Amino acid sequence: MDVSTGQVLVEKEMNQQMYPASITKIMTVLLALENADPATVHTMSYEATHSIDPGSTHIALTEGEQITLKDLIYATMVASANDAANGIAECVGGSIDQFCGDDERKSEGDRCGQYTFCQRQRPARS
């Protein structure tokens, strides 16, 4: 990009939608810090613990486990734990789906509206 004009000089798949995983986690933690008390205790749901992609980074949180929002934030930022990020979403937004709506509104306000910050995979209940 030419800094003085903003003209894009070279691009590759510029409009291809991709999931910015680490930025997603930063946005999740930002919303948690702005909207909730870190001392809040959250009980992990089946959806939060089972909707992460197989093989993705997690800290093995289990359904029914109680954990503070502060610890969920640390696990998300330090261990890049997807199950912890889901726990944050539920704790702050009431549900992952509701939180994703809040996340998208925040990104639009920050002029990042072309990005998708929530990645949803529904768990199969066994």
Rosetta blueprint (number, residue, H / E / L):
1 M L
2 D L
3 V L
4 S L
5 T L
6 G L
7 Q L
8 V L
9 L L
10 V L
11 E L
12 K L
13 E L
14 M L
15 N L
16 Q L
17 Q L
18 M L
19 Y L
20 P L
21 A H
22 S H
23 I H
24 T H
25 K H
26 I H
27 M H
28 T H
29 V H
30 L H
31 L H
32 A H
33 L H
34 E H
35 N H
36 A L
37 D L
38 P L
39 A L
40 T L
41 V E
42 H E
43 T E
44 M L
45 S L
46 Y H
47 E H
48 A H
49 T H
50 H H
51 S L
52 I L
53 D L
54 P L
55 G L
56 S L
57 T L
58 H L
59 I L
60 A L
61 L L
62 T L
63 E L
64 G L
65 E L
66 Q E
67 I E
68 T E
69 L H
70 K H
71 D H
72 L H
73 I H
74 Y H
75 A H
76 T H
77 M H
78 V H
79 A L
80 S L
81 A L
82 N H
83 D H
84 A H
85 A H
86 N H
87 G H
88 I H
89 A H
90 E H
91 C H
92 V H
93 G H
94 G L
95 S L
96 I H
97 D H
98 Q H
99 F H
100 C H
101 G H
102 D H
103 D H
104 E H
105 R H
106 K H
107 S H
108 E H
109 G H
110 D L
111 R L
112 C L
113 G L
114 Q L
115 Y L
116 T L
117 F L
118 C L
119 Q L
120 R L
121 Q L
122 R L
123 P L
124 A L
125 R L
126 S L
